[in-house]
Amino acid sequence: MKYIWVKHKTGTEDIVHQTMFEDLLARGDIAEFYRTSESRWIIPGIDRTRQEGAGQYVGPERRNIELQQTAVPSQSGSEHAGLSL
């Protein structure tokens, strides 16, 4: 589970679950949140967030492990017989 440190517009600070964070962000209730990957506070509406410009992705699914595993050919020698690299 992922938790995010936020500063509410009311001035209070909190650590919230990602699901609650997304709801608060969508409602505009967050003044700032801490992005650990950048080691800094992010201000919605000024700094870029996922919500901005987010649309439906059109294209192949690249994150699904099961799809990746079925797309990779087996490495057994019998399937590659007769092929030279």
N, C-alpha and C positions, 0 to 999 in steps of 0.2 A: 504494500500500500504506500502511496506517495502522499506526503503532507507538505504544505506550502506555507511559509511565513508571510502573513499579510498585514497591512496597515489599513484599517477601515477608514472611510470618510469621516466617521465619528471621532477619529483620533485614537481609537483603541487598537492594540496589536493582538494578533491571534495566530495560532497555527491551525490550519484547516485541512481536511481531507481533499484530495483533488476534485472529487465530485462536487463538494460544497464550493470549492474555489471557482469552478467553472460557472456555477449558478450565480455566485456573488459577482463575478466578472461580467457576466451577461447582463445583470441588473444594474451595473454601474456602481456597485457599493464598495469597490476597492479603490483606495487612493494610491497604494503602491503594493508591490509584492516582490519578494526576493527571489531572483533567478540564480540558483547555485552554479549553473554552468558558466555564468558570466561574472559571478561573485559581486553582484550589484543589485540595487533596487530598481525595479521597472515601474514606470508610471504609465498606466493604460491611457491611450489617447495621444501620448507623446512618443513613447517607445513602442516599437513594433511588437504585437502579440499575435498569437495564432488566430484570434477571432477576426482580425482585419484581413480582408481580401480572401477569407476562407470560402472556398466553394467546393462543390463536389468534384473529387478527383476522377478523371476519366483516363483509364489506362489499366495495364496489368497490375495485379496485386503483387507487391514486392516484399511485403512484410510477413506474409503467412508462411511459416516454416513448412507446413505440410505440402503446400504447393511447390515450394522450392525443392523439397526432397523428391517429389515425383517428377520434377523437371530435370533432375540430374541423372544421367545414365549410370547404370551399374558399372562398377569397375572390374567385373569378373573377366577373366581372359577369354572365355568362350564367346562372348559377345563381340570381341574385338579381333577374333581370329581372321587372319588374312589381311589385316590392316597394318601398315608400317608407318611409323611416325618419323 
